[in-house]
């Protein structure tokens, strides 16, 4: 069998090699200067006493309406730098397949204290100014302090958010404020919690879920068996050690979190 050998002229080969080395060097410089290119998708805004980042919908079309995800950071994101509030789930939401399948705004505010009514009013002001925002599908999620904040904000205005996804969100043992299930029983909630969480004890989540069962509330609870507090990414990624329960037959049993989230709307609750 004859083999056809293709020979590259020596000068051409040297030039190709030099171009490849240069391209590699340039790529390394860019990566060194900005190792987290995904952060660029979240445009910074100074805000009124509440800095925030905003990611716009993928393939934005002004003739369409887009859901809004309000993303609340935990204790590690507190500050005024308008950067630390971007957490692992914010990065996961920038992945192109996810953005393409679920085009939406993602609003990530930053605070120096626990989430409260003043933050909710500022969030509403930001959302109201967004072009093409679907007011029927405003969602809220967060982990740890952000998960607890999710519960707090939906209690303050249960009719504003179409759905909520708190992770490890029932507060620390020293937190006096707990959650009034009667106020949020009609809000579609999918909560996530590690059963070995020592920071925000799992027992508090169980207590809330039991009350939601009694009230026939609309709450799903996924328990990560053996996990502690660091389960934030599993809101989006899921995990093989999770078991999910529903508080009543009102719950949407969709097993994929983002698919579940984007299926919820205020219109469906009327």
NORFENGI-V506458 format. One record per residue. N is the residue number from 0. SS is DSSP state (helix for helix, strand for strand, loop for the rest). D_FIRST is the distance of its C-alpha to the first C-alpha in Angstrom with 2 decimals. Layout:
# NORFENGI-V506458
{{N/SS/D_FIRST} {N/SS/D_FIRST}}
This chain:
# NORFENGI-V506458
{{0/loop/0.00} {1/loop/3.77} {2/loop/6.53} {3/loop/9.82} {4/loop/12.70} {5/loop/16.11} {6/loop/18.98} {7/loop/22.53} {8/loop/25.32} {9/helix/27.43} {10/helix/30.64} {11/helix/29.16} {12/helix/27.69} {13/helix/31.15} {14/helix/32.88} {15/helix/30.78} {16/helix/31.49} {17/helix/35.20} {18/helix/35.41} {19/helix/33.88} {20/helix/36.36} {21/helix/39.21} {22/helix/38.41} {23/helix/38.28} {24/helix/41.59} {25/helix/43.22} {26/helix/42.23} {27/helix/43.75} {28/helix/46.92} {29/helix/47.30} {30/helix/46.80} {31/helix/49.33} {32/helix/51.83} {33/loop/51.51} {34/loop/49.76} {35/loop/51.22} {36/helix/50.20} {37/helix/51.31} {38/helix/54.92} {39/helix/54.80} {40/helix/54.75} {41/loop/58.26} {42/strand/60.59} {43/strand/63.61} {44/strand/67.15} {45/loop/70.36} {46/loop/72.29} {47/loop/76.00} {48/loop/76.39} {49/loop/73.13} {50/loop/69.93} {51/strand/66.97} {52/strand/63.32} {53/strand/62.04} {54/strand/58.56} {55/loop/58.49} {56/loop/56.68} {57/loop/53.00} {58/loop/52.67} {59/loop/56.46} {60/loop/58.02} {61/loop/61.77} {62/loop/62.30} {63/loop/61.31} {64/loop/63.06} {65/strand/61.39} {66/strand/62.41} {67/strand/63.57} {68/strand/62.73} {69/strand/65.35} {70/strand/63.85} {71/strand/66.40} {72/loop/65.47} {73/loop/66.82} {74/helix/68.86} {75/helix/65.99} {76/helix/65.78} {77/loop/69.45} {78/loop/70.34} {79/loop/70.62} {80/loop/67.38} {81/loop/65.81} {82/loop/62.55} {83/loop/63.11} {84/loop/63.74} {85/loop/60.06} {86/loop/58.87} {87/helix/55.71} {88/helix/56.21} {89/helix/56.62} {90/helix/53.18} {91/helix/51.72} {92/loop/53.40} {93/loop/51.55} {94/loop/48.07} {95/helix/46.71} {96/helix/45.98} {97/helix/49.55} {98/helix/51.14} {99/helix/49.32} {100/helix/50.34} {101/loop/53.88} {102/loop/54.99} {103/strand/58.34} {104/strand/60.53} {105/strand/60.61} {106/strand/63.87} {107/strand/64.12} {108/strand/67.65} {109/loop/68.79} {110/loop/72.08} {111/loop/73.93} {112/loop/75.76} {113/loop/75.46} {114/loop/74.62} {115/loop/77.79} {116/helix/79.52} {117/helix/79.41} {118/helix/75.62} {119/helix/75.47} {120/helix/77.59} {121/helix/75.39} {122/helix/72.25} {123/helix/73.91} {124/helix/74.73} {125/helix/71.13} {126/helix/69.79} {127/helix/72.46} {128/loop/71.24} {129/loop/67.58} {130/loop/66.50} {131/loop/65.10} {132/strand/65.79} {133/strand/66.28} {134/strand/69.65} {135/strand/69.08} {136/strand/66.09} {137/strand/66.97} {138/strand/65.54} {139/strand/66.30} {140/strand/64.53} {141/strand/64.64} {142/strand/64.43} {143/loop/67.25} {144/helix/69.96} {145/helix/67.99} {146/helix/67.91} {147/helix/71.64} {148/helix/72.12} {149/helix/70.32} {150/helix/72.93} {151/helix/75.75} {152/helix/74.79} {153/helix/74.32} {154/helix/77.75} {155/helix/79.26} {156/loop/77.98} {157/loop/76.41} {158/loop/76.14} {159/loop/74.05} {160/loop/70.76} {161/loop/68.78} {162/strand/67.15} {163/strand/66.92} {164/strand/64.42} {165/strand/66.11} {166/strand/64.29} {167/loop/66.51} {168/loop/69.29} {169/loop/72.53} {170/loop/73.76} {171/loop/74.62} {172/loop/77.32} {173/loop/79.74} {174/loop/79.30} {175/loop/82.50} {176/loop/81.17} {177/loop/79.46} {178/loop/78.25} {179/loop/80.46} {180/helix/78.41} {181/helix/80.91} {182/helix/80.05} {183/helix/76.30} {184/loop/76.05} {185/loop/74.91} {186/loop/72.22} {187/strand/68.73} {188/strand/67.79} {189/strand/64.69} {190/strand/65.50} {191/strand/63.20} {192/strand/64.41} {193/strand/63.34} {194/loop/65.69} {195/loop/65.89} {196/loop/66.87} {197/loop/69.63} {198/loop/70.03} {199/loop/70.72} {200/loop/71.67} {201/helix/69.99} {202/helix/73.37} {203/helix/74.60} {204/helix/71.72} {205/helix/72.54} {206/helix/76.16} {207/helix/75.27} {208/helix/72.96} {209/helix/75.71} {210/helix/78.10} {211/helix/75.63} {212/helix/75.32} {213/helix/79.11} {214/loop/79.25} {215/loop/76.32} {216/loop/74.60} {217/loop/71.16} {218/strand/69.34} {219/strand/66.08} {220/strand/65.65} {221/strand/62.34} {222/strand/62.90} {223/strand/60.24} {224/loop/60.81} {225/loop/61.14} {226/loop/60.63} {227/loop/63.10} {228/loop/63.86} {229/loop/60.47} {230/loop/59.07} {231/loop/59.13} {232/loop/55.42} {233/helix/55.59} {234/helix/57.67} {235/helix/54.49} {236/helix/51.72} {237/loop/53.50} {238/loop/52.89} {239/loop/52.35} {240/loop/55.77} {241/strand/57.85} {242/strand/60.33} {243/strand/62.04} {244/strand/65.50} {245/strand/67.37} {246/loop/71.09} {247/loop/71.71} {248/loop/70.18} {249/loop/70.45} {250/loop/67.29} {251/loop/63.99} {252/loop/61.64} {253/loop/58.46} {254/loop/56.34} {255/loop/54.56} {256/helix/56.93} {257/helix/56.05} {258/helix/55.80} {259/helix/59.25} {260/helix/60.67} {261/helix/59.73} {262/helix/61.05} {263/loop/64.55} {264/loop/67.13} {265/loop/70.87} {266/helix/71.18} {267/helix/69.91} {268/helix/72.76} {269/loop/75.49}}
